[in-house]
Each structure stands twice: as structure tokens, then as C-alpha cells.
Amino acid sequence: MIWAFLFAFCSTVGFSILFHVPKKHLASAGFVGALGWLTYTYFIISGSGNILACFAGSCVVAIISDVFSRAFKDAATIFVIPGILPLVPGAGMYYTMLAILEGNVEKMASTGTETILMAGSIAVALLVIASVTKLLTLLGRKLLTYF
């Protein structure tokens, strides 16, 4: 797990450099991606499916990105976009296209469906966490106005 964390950290920092993340946030963005990948790996090891593991990893990325964006007073996308990249099902997309080219319809259907569901789970996780965060922020402001 330590190696997985280190490799995910380094790959996220590499993508952060490609996406022109400010230098002061490179380590933070790397940490976000590494925690997301660590969560994904933990769920896979514990016997969950790829889709649930991807959802959980994306939730962790979204939560930590929101915390960092508030702590550093910067946009959450600086942390979300590089942090999500280790979770993107690139291999699934490749194997789906390979199955299409080989004419293997069964493999194409199973791999393609899982890949689309994994990508959808990333989007849903980001949406759910953003909505919950917004709801909690609004509730907190409402409570502060009453006291």
C-alpha cells in the first residue's frame, strides 16, 4: 500500500505539472490523488467491485479537495482534476476499443459497460459531495443567523 501511495502521488504531481497547477499546490494535489487511489485500492482488496471502489475513491478526492480549497483559499478544481486522474478507467477504455477492433462483442459489452459505469461513478461522486457540501454550508449559515 505504501508503494501504491507513492506511485499515485508521483503520477498525480506529474499530471499537476502538465495542467499548470501552481507550484505551492503540487504536493497537496499529489496527496489528494494518492489518497483517492489508496481508497480505491483498499476497496478492491476488501472485495468490493471496481465501480464501488471508484465511487469511494472519488468521494475521498472530492472531500479532501474541498477541504484543501477552503484551507488554501483557492479553487477546488486545482485539486480535483489531478486527483481524479489516477481513478480514470483508461485501461478499460483501451480494452473496450481493442475488443471492438477484434470483433469480440461479448468482451466489448462487458468491458465497455464497466468502464462507462466507473466513469459515471466518478461524476456522481463529485456531484454528491459538492451537493452535500453546499447543503451543509447553507445550513451552517442559516444556523448562524439564528444565533
Secondary structure, 3 states (H helix, E strand, C coil): CHHHHHHHHHHHHHHHHHCCCCHHHHHHHHHHHHHHHHHHHHHHHCCCCHHHHHHHHHHHHHHHHHHHHHHHCCCCHHHHHHHHHHHCCHHHHHHHHHHHHHCCHHHHHHHHHHHHHHHHHHHHHHHHHHHHHHHHHHHHHHHHHHC
